[in-house]
Structures are given as C-alpha cells and as structure tokens.
Amino acid sequence: MRDFSDMAAQLAEHRAEHPVHSARLPTPFIWKDPSSLPRRPWIYGRHLLRNQVAVTVAPGGVGKSSLTIVEGLAMVSERELLGEWMAKGLNVWLYNLEDPRDEMNLRITAAMQHHGVRPEEVEGRLFVDTGRERELCTAVQSRDGVMIVKPEIDELAREINDRKIDVLIVDPFVSSHRAGENDNVAIDLIAKEWARLADQCNCAIELVHHTRKTNGTEASTEDSRGGSALLAAARSGRVLNRMTADEKEQAGIAPDDLTTYFTVTRDKSNLAPVGKRTWRRMVSVELANGESVGVAEVWDWPDTFDGFDSKDLLAVQNAIDGKQPRYSDQAGIEWAGVIVAEVLGLDPTKDKRRIKKMIEAWLQSGALAKCQVNDGNRRPRPCLEVGEWATQ
C-alpha cells in the first residue's frame, strides 16, 4: 500500500493542476431570472453536448463505427443525414484506434457517396486519425495504481484548440488507455479526465465502447464491458442492438435478407429525457475501385398498410363477401388471410404477421366483422364477413 504522505502530495499536485475555484468554499447560491439562464449547449440531437462526455455502447459488428462516421459527416456538412438536429459550423475529429487509414478512407468515401456529401463540404472541417499511425494512451496502470499520462492529454488539448474541434469521437475507448477495464477506480479516474478535457476545450467527446457478452439478449448501456464508472461519468449514453429474428418476421423482412438492421436507444441521459429507440440499417455501397463498403442509413419500421389504400381494402371486401372465411390463422387454406394475401399480392406464410395485423385493424374499424358459422359437425366457428363497405 502506498504511503499516506505520498498520496497526500499527489492529491495536492492534482488540485494545483486542476483548480476548481479560486474563491473560498462553500459558494453561496444566487438566484437568477430563469429567462436569463443559458440553455444547454447541445451539439447533435440530445446526445452530444459541449463540455460533456457521451458514450455509445454496442456489441461487435453491429455498425457503431459506421454510424459515428455518418454522424460526423452530418455534423460537418450541416445536413440531417440520419434525421438528427445538429448545431452549425462544427468541426469533427474521428480518432479510430483499430482500423488503418486505408479502411477509414474507404468507409468515409462510401458514406459520402451514399449520402451525397460533396468533398468541399468536409474540407477543413473533418479530421481523421488512426491508432495504427499514432497510438493514443491517456492512462497507464502499475502496482502503485493508475496514472494519467498528462503529456498525452495536453497534446490532445492543443490539437483540439488549434483545429477548433467541436466533437472528438474516440473509437474504441478500451484502446485509449492501458488500465484494467474492470477496475472501477481506474476507469473513474480516466473517464473524469476525458470530462475535464471536454470542459477545458469546450467540446463534446464521444467514447465508443463494447458490450460484454449478453448471450443473445438485448443489451443496455448497463451491459458495457468492464467497470460501470465510464457510464456513470458520461452525461449521455446510448446502446445499439441488432434486430432479432422475431423482429425481422414482424417487420416483414425475408429470413434470407443478410442486411444488418439495428436500433439506437438513448437509455442513459442526465440532462435530457431518455429517448425512444430509432432504427438504422447497413447498406452495401459499391465504389469505383470495386470495393463494397457498408454504410449506415435511416430505416423506418414499416407501417402495416404501407403501399395499400382504401381501394385495396375494397378489393379485399369484395373477395371476402359471401364466403365467410375462417378468422383463425390455424384454419389452413380456409383462413381469411389467404384471401387477403391473394388480393394484395402478399405471401400468406412470410407475411402472416402483417396480414393478421391488417385483419385486426379492419375489425377495429368496422370494415370487417366477426360472425359464427357452423362447420360440418355443427360446431360454431368464428368467421369473417364484410362490415362497413370502404369508399374510394
């Protein structure tokens, strides 16, 4: 165990380097007119905020790096590429600690091509570096504990200030230090150093992090790998989750569709309401050099009646009228959904859930109605008939 006097000396040195307030404590509160109080300096949606650290957590291979690339392009081009609001005139620094520059160039170029971002829109505003060319190490751990690498932090601060960086994205967080990720004391010290850097440079810092293994269950930010201190120090946290097979079926996506669909859920926010989940998907973009590169884009959960209108309902009613098909989807070819599928050009097996939702919606609206019809053994079976006829 370290000597107490040594710890006291280090604490005094730390306070000298990071003064909190020059005045004597405690400081009295002075009430001000609420209308005169400054608003929170949001930068991107309700996730990135000046002077604060945000965390994005995701399992491997979902698309977190591609997502942050498109978000960076949105911020520098001042266009809502993913439907999120952003402040104007932002400079963004992407610091990827895993991939080589050639790979980053492919991903950024493919994202620009897919989203129609012109080179002049990013020139002088988007900065890209990789850990392959210059490693980033903000802290090291020894037998005496964790130590912040102050020259590295100072160098980051100089670059952020010189380039007028508004958003720094570090991907992944685990590669930015040499401390035990399960050591909460160490992670707390490192996370708070990132927060001090954000405050010192008046910028937002995004730390991209991995989840631990969840054995197929949906992850939350609480499932981030290692100590919980990282999330505790962040003012905003969001988690990415891959679409499940059940969700694919509900959305009407073919089982053999290999596209990656994922949700983005802001489930940890100290300064804004927790957000609802939004959907994204990875699309393959072909570049002129023959490479195919994944790019993140907006994807909306399909509405039950997308592509259909009142005349389609009228066609279904005409097909059902007088037949009294069975209500239960267990009735095989006698199920009403078989008629619906035939009229609307759907597959009664692959689109079964969607057809069932349509039938329930038409029952609620009165366009269809339930009736009881005796089968061959005189047992009553629930069937469907036309209710209120649709008008075009």
C-alpha positions as CSV (number, residue, x, y, z in Angstrom):
1,M,0.0,0.0,0.0
2,R,1.3,3.5,-0.8
3,D,2.4,5.8,2.0
4,F,-0.3,8.2,3.1
5,S,2.0,11.2,2.8
6,D,2.8,10.2,-0.8
7,M,-0.9,10.1,-1.6
8,A,-1.5,13.5,0.0
9,A,1.3,15.0,-2.0
10,Q,-0.2,13.6,-5.2
11,L,-3.6,15.0,-4.3
12,A,-2.1,18.4,-3.7
13,E,-0.3,18.3,-7.0
14,H,-3.6,17.2,-8.8
15,R,-5.5,20.1,-7.2
16,A,-2.8,22.5,-8.2
17,E,-3.0,21.3,-11.8
18,H,-6.8,21.2,-11.9
19,P,-8.1,24.2,-9.8
20,V,-11.8,24.0,-9.2
21,H,-12.5,27.5,-8.0
22,S,-10.3,30.4,-6.8
23,A,-12.8,31.6,-4.2
24,R,-13.2,30.2,-0.8
25,L,-15.7,27.4,-0.4
26,P,-18.7,27.0,0.1
27,T,-20.1,29.4,-2.5
28,P,-23.5,30.9,-1.9
29,F,-26.2,30.4,-4.4
30,I,-27.5,33.5,-6.2
31,W,-31.0,33.2,-7.8
32,K,-31.3,34.5,-11.4
33,D,-34.3,35.1,-13.6
34,P,-34.9,31.7,-15.4
35,S,-35.2,33.6,-18.7
36,S,-31.6,34.8,-18.3
37,L,-30.1,31.4,-17.8
38,P,-28.1,30.0,-20.7
39,R,-29.6,27.0,-22.5
40,R,-27.7,23.7,-22.6
41,P,-25.3,23.7,-25.5
42,W,-26.4,20.7,-27.4
43,I,-24.4,19.8,-30.5
44,Y,-26.0,16.7,-32.0
45,G,-29.6,15.7,-31.2
46,R,-29.9,15.1,-27.4
47,H,-26.7,13.0,-27.3
48,L,-23.7,15.3,-27.8
49,L,-23.3,18.3,-25.5
50,R,-20.4,20.7,-25.2
51,N,-18.2,20.3,-22.1
52,Q,-19.5,16.8,-21.6
53,V,-18.7,13.1,-22.4
54,A,-21.1,10.8,-24.2
55,V,-20.8,7.0,-24.6
56,T,-22.0,4.7,-27.4
57,V,-22.2,1.1,-26.4
58,A,-22.6,-1.8,-28.9
59,P,-21.7,-5.5,-29.5
60,G,-19.1,-6.1,-32.1
61,G,-20.1,-6.0,-35.8
62,V,-23.4,-4.1,-35.4
63,G,-22.2,-0.9,-37.1
64,K,-21.2,1.6,-34.4
65,S,-18.1,2.8,-36.3
66,S,-20.1,3.3,-39.5
67,L,-22.8,5.1,-37.5
68,T,-20.4,7.6,-36.0
69,I,-18.8,8.2,-39.4
70,V,-22.1,9.2,-40.9
71,E,-22.9,11.3,-37.8
72,G,-19.6,13.0,-38.2
73,L,-20.4,13.8,-41.9
74,A,-23.8,15.1,-40.9
75,M,-22.3,17.5,-38.4
76,V,-19.6,18.9,-40.8
77,S,-22.0,19.1,-43.8
78,E,-24.8,20.6,-41.7
79,R,-27.3,18.1,-43.1
80,E,-29.6,15.8,-41.2
81,L,-28.3,12.6,-42.8
82,L,-29.8,10.5,-40.1
83,G,-32.7,12.8,-39.1
84,E,-30.9,14.3,-36.1
85,W,-30.6,18.1,-35.5
86,M,-27.1,19.5,-35.1
87,A,-25.5,22.9,-34.4
88,K,-24.0,24.8,-37.3
89,G,-20.3,25.3,-38.2
90,L,-19.0,22.2,-36.4
91,N,-15.5,20.6,-36.8
92,V,-15.3,16.9,-36.1
93,W,-12.3,14.7,-35.3
94,L,-12.6,11.0,-35.8
95,Y,-9.9,9.1,-33.9
96,N,-10.2,5.4,-34.8
97,L,-7.8,3.3,-32.7
98,E,-8.3,0.0,-34.5
99,D,-8.6,0.4,-38.3
100,P,-5.8,1.6,-40.7
101,R,-6.2,4.8,-42.6
102,D,-7.0,2.9,-45.9
103,E,-10.0,1.3,-44.3
104,M,-11.2,4.6,-42.8
105,N,-10.8,6.3,-46.2
106,L,-13.0,3.5,-47.8
107,R,-15.7,3.9,-45.1
108,I,-15.8,7.7,-45.2
109,T,-15.8,7.8,-49.1
110,A,-18.6,5.2,-49.3
111,A,-20.6,7.2,-46.7
112,M,-20.1,10.4,-48.6
113,Q,-21.1,8.8,-51.9
114,H,-24.2,7.1,-50.5
115,H,-25.4,10.3,-48.7
116,G,-24.4,12.7,-51.4
117,V,-21.9,14.7,-49.3
118,R,-19.5,16.7,-51.5
119,P,-15.8,16.9,-50.8
120,E,-16.0,20.7,-50.4
121,E,-18.5,20.2,-47.6
122,V,-16.0,18.3,-45.4
123,E,-12.7,20.1,-46.4
124,G,-11.1,21.7,-43.4
125,R,-13.8,20.5,-41.0
126,L,-13.4,16.8,-40.8
127,F,-10.2,15.4,-39.3
128,V,-9.3,11.7,-39.3
129,D,-6.6,9.8,-37.4
130,T,-5.9,6.2,-36.6
131,G,-4.2,4.3,-33.8
132,R,-2.2,2.4,-36.4
133,E,-0.3,5.6,-37.2
134,R,-0.3,7.2,-33.8
135,E,-1.3,5.3,-30.7
136,L,-3.4,7.1,-28.0
137,C,-2.7,6.3,-24.4
138,T,-4.3,8.5,-21.8
139,A,-3.5,6.4,-18.7
140,V,-1.3,3.6,-17.6
141,Q,-1.5,1.3,-14.6
142,S,1.2,-0.1,-12.4
143,R,1.5,-1.7,-9.0
144,D,1.0,1.8,-7.4
145,G,-2.2,2.4,-9.2
146,V,-3.4,4.2,-12.4
147,M,-1.6,7.3,-13.6
148,I,-2.9,9.8,-16.2
149,V,-0.4,10.4,-19.0
150,K,-0.5,14.2,-18.8
151,P,1.6,14.9,-21.9
152,E,-0.9,13.0,-23.9
153,I,-3.8,14.9,-22.5
154,D,-2.0,18.2,-23.0
155,E,-1.3,17.3,-26.7
156,L,-4.9,16.4,-27.3
157,A,-6.0,19.7,-25.8
158,R,-3.6,21.6,-28.0
159,E,-4.8,19.9,-31.2
160,I,-8.5,20.3,-30.2
161,N,-7.9,24.1,-29.6
162,D,-5.7,24.6,-32.6
163,R,-8.1,22.9,-35.0
164,K,-11.2,24.3,-33.2
165,I,-12.6,20.8,-32.8
166,D,-16.2,20.7,-31.6
167,V,-16.6,17.0,-31.4
168,L,-13.9,14.3,-30.8
169,I,-15.0,10.7,-31.4
170,V,-12.7,8.1,-29.9
171,D,-13.3,4.5,-31.1
172,P,-12.9,2.3,-29.1
173,F,-12.5,3.6,-25.6
174,V,-10.7,0.4,-24.4
175,S,-7.8,1.2,-26.8
176,S,-7.2,4.7,-25.4
177,H,-5.7,3.6,-22.1
178,R,-3.6,0.9,-20.5
179,A,-5.6,0.3,-17.3
180,G,-7.7,-2.7,-16.2
181,E,-11.1,-2.1,-17.7
182,N,-12.7,-3.9,-14.7
183,D,-11.0,-1.6,-12.2
184,N,-13.7,1.0,-11.4
185,V,-11.3,3.3,-9.6
186,A,-9.1,3.4,-12.6
187,I,-11.9,3.8,-15.1
188,D,-13.5,6.5,-13.0
189,L,-10.2,8.5,-13.0
190,I,-9.8,8.1,-16.8
191,A,-13.4,9.0,-17.6
192,K,-13.3,12.1,-15.4
193,E,-10.1,13.1,-17.2
194,W,-11.9,12.9,-20.5
195,A,-14.7,15.0,-18.9
196,R,-12.1,17.6,-17.8
197,L,-10.7,17.7,-21.3
198,A,-14.2,18.3,-22.8
199,D,-14.7,21.1,-20.3
200,Q,-11.3,22.6,-20.8
201,C,-11.7,22.6,-24.6
202,N,-15.4,23.5,-24.8
203,C,-16.1,20.4,-26.9
204,A,-18.1,17.2,-26.9
205,I,-16.3,13.9,-26.5
206,E,-17.8,10.7,-27.7
207,L,-16.3,7.4,-26.4
208,V,-17.3,4.3,-28.3
209,H,-17.3,1.2,-26.2
210,H,-18.1,-2.5,-26.5
211,T,-20.7,-4.5,-24.6
212,R,-19.9,-7.6,-22.7
213,K,-21.4,-10.9,-24.0
214,T,-25.2,-10.9,-23.4
215,N,-25.9,-14.4,-24.8
216,G,-28.3,-13.1,-27.4
217,T,-30.4,-10.9,-25.1
218,E,-31.0,-7.2,-25.8
219,A,-28.2,-5.1,-24.3
220,S,-28.5,-1.8,-22.4
221,T,-25.8,0.7,-21.6
222,E,-25.5,-1.1,-18.3
223,D,-24.1,-4.0,-20.2
224,S,-21.0,-2.1,-21.3
225,R,-17.8,-4.1,-20.8
226,G,-15.7,-3.5,-17.7
227,G,-16.3,-1.1,-14.9
228,S,-19.5,0.9,-14.6
229,A,-17.6,4.1,-13.8
230,L,-17.4,5.1,-17.5
231,L,-21.1,5.2,-18.0
232,A,-21.5,7.0,-14.6
233,A,-19.2,9.8,-15.7
234,A,-21.0,10.3,-19.0
235,R,-23.9,12.7,-19.4
236,S,-25.4,10.7,-22.2
237,G,-25.3,7.0,-23.1
238,R,-26.9,5.1,-25.9
239,V,-26.8,1.4,-26.9
240,L,-27.0,-0.3,-30.3
241,N,-28.8,-3.7,-30.7
242,R,-29.1,-5.9,-33.7
243,M,-32.6,-6.8,-35.0
244,T,-33.8,-10.1,-33.8
245,A,-35.2,-12.9,-36.0
246,D,-38.6,-12.3,-34.4
247,E,-38.4,-8.6,-35.2
248,K,-37.5,-9.4,-38.7
249,E,-40.6,-11.5,-39.1
250,Q,-42.7,-8.8,-37.6
251,A,-41.2,-6.2,-40.0
252,G,-41.8,-8.5,-43.0
253,I,-38.1,-8.9,-43.7
254,A,-37.2,-12.1,-45.5
255,P,-35.3,-14.6,-43.4
256,D,-32.5,-14.8,-46.0
257,D,-32.1,-11.0,-46.0
258,L,-28.5,-10.5,-44.7
259,T,-28.8,-6.8,-44.2
260,T,-27.9,-5.6,-40.7
261,Y,-30.7,-3.7,-39.1
262,F,-30.1,-2.2,-35.6
263,T,-31.7,0.1,-33.1
264,V,-30.2,3.1,-31.4
265,T,-31.6,3.7,-27.9
266,R,-30.6,6.6,-25.6
267,D,-31.3,4.9,-22.3
268,K,-28.9,6.9,-20.1
269,S,-29.3,10.7,-20.0
270,N,-28.7,13.0,-17.1
271,L,-29.6,16.2,-19.0
272,A,-32.4,15.2,-21.3
273,P,-35.3,12.8,-21.3
274,V,-34.5,9.2,-22.2
275,G,-35.1,8.8,-26.0
276,K,-37.2,6.3,-27.9
277,R,-35.3,3.8,-30.0
278,T,-34.7,4.6,-33.6
279,W,-33.8,2.2,-36.4
280,R,-30.8,2.1,-38.7
281,R,-29.5,-0.3,-41.3
282,M,-26.3,-1.0,-43.0
283,V,-26.4,-0.9,-46.8
284,S,-23.7,-2.1,-49.2
285,V,-22.2,0.7,-51.3
286,E,-20.1,-0.1,-54.4
287,L,-17.1,2.1,-55.0
288,A,-15.4,2.8,-58.3
289,N,-12.4,0.7,-57.2
290,G,-14.6,-2.4,-57.0
291,E,-14.9,-2.5,-53.2
292,S,-18.2,-3.0,-51.4
293,V,-18.4,-1.0,-48.2
294,G,-21.1,-0.9,-45.5
295,V,-22.8,2.4,-44.8
296,A,-25.3,3.3,-42.1
297,E,-28.6,4.9,-43.0
298,V,-32.0,5.7,-41.6
299,W,-34.6,2.8,-41.7
300,D,-38.2,3.2,-40.6
301,W,-40.2,0.3,-39.2
302,P,-42.8,-0.4,-41.9
303,D,-46.4,0.6,-41.3
304,T,-48.9,-2.3,-41.6
305,F,-50.6,-0.6,-44.5
306,D,-47.6,0.8,-46.4
307,G,-48.3,0.6,-50.1
308,F,-52.1,0.0,-49.7
309,D,-55.1,2.3,-49.7
310,S,-58.9,2.2,-49.5
311,K,-59.3,0.7,-52.9
312,D,-57.2,-2.3,-51.8
313,L,-59.5,-2.7,-48.8
314,L,-62.5,-2.6,-51.1
315,A,-60.9,-5.3,-53.2
316,V,-60.4,-7.5,-50.1
317,Q,-64.0,-6.9,-49.0
318,N,-65.3,-7.9,-52.5
319,A,-63.2,-11.1,-52.3
320,I,-64.5,-12.0,-48.8
321,D,-68.1,-11.0,-49.4
322,G,-70.4,-14.1,-49.3
323,K,-67.5,-16.6,-48.5
324,Q,-67.3,-16.2,-44.7
325,P,-63.7,-17.4,-44.4
326,R,-62.4,-18.5,-41.0
327,Y,-60.9,-16.0,-38.6
328,S,-58.3,-18.3,-37.1
329,D,-54.9,-18.4,-38.8
330,Q,-54.8,-22.1,-37.9
331,A,-57.6,-22.9,-40.4
332,G,-55.2,-23.6,-43.2
333,I,-56.5,-22.6,-46.7
334,E,-59.8,-21.6,-45.1
335,W,-58.2,-18.8,-43.2
336,A,-59.3,-15.3,-44.3
337,G,-55.7,-14.2,-44.5
338,V,-55.2,-16.5,-47.6
339,I,-57.8,-14.4,-49.4
340,V,-56.1,-11.1,-48.2
341,A,-52.7,-12.4,-49.4
342,E,-54.1,-13.3,-52.8
343,V,-55.8,-9.9,-53.3
344,L,-52.8,-7.8,-52.1
345,G,-50.0,-9.9,-53.6
346,L,-48.6,-11.0,-50.2
347,D,-47.3,-14.3,-49.1
348,P,-49.6,-15.9,-46.6
349,T,-46.7,-17.6,-44.8
350,K,-43.9,-15.0,-44.9
351,D,-46.3,-12.1,-44.4
352,K,-48.5,-13.8,-41.9
353,R,-48.0,-11.4,-39.0
354,R,-48.6,-8.4,-41.2
355,I,-51.8,-9.9,-42.6
356,K,-53.1,-10.7,-39.1
357,K,-52.4,-7.1,-38.1
358,M,-54.4,-5.9,-41.1
359,I,-57.3,-8.1,-40.3
360,E,-57.3,-6.9,-36.6
361,A,-57.2,-3.2,-37.8
362,W,-60.1,-3.8,-40.2
363,L,-62.1,-5.5,-37.4
364,Q,-61.5,-2.5,-35.1
365,S,-62.5,0.0,-37.8
366,G,-65.6,-2.0,-38.7
367,A,-64.6,-2.7,-42.3
368,L,-64.8,-6.4,-41.3
369,A,-66.9,-8.1,-38.7
370,K,-66.9,-11.5,-36.9
371,C,-69.7,-14.0,-37.3
372,Q,-70.3,-17.5,-36.1
373,V,-70.7,-20.2,-38.8
374,N,-71.3,-23.9,-38.1
375,D,-68.8,-26.4,-39.5
376,G,-69.7,-29.8,-40.9
377,N,-70.1,-31.1,-37.4
378,R,-72.4,-28.2,-36.5
379,R,-69.8,-26.7,-34.2
380,P,-69.7,-22.8,-34.4
381,R,-66.6,-21.4,-35.8
382,P,-65.6,-17.7,-35.8
383,C,-65.5,-16.4,-39.4
384,L,-65.3,-13.0,-41.1
385,E,-67.8,-11.1,-43.2
386,V,-67.9,-7.6,-44.7
387,G,-68.8,-4.9,-42.2
388,E,-69.0,-1.3,-43.4
389,W,-68.0,-1.1,-47.1
390,A,-65.0,1.0,-47.9
391,T,-65.3,4.1,-50.2
392,Q,-62.5,5.1,-52.6
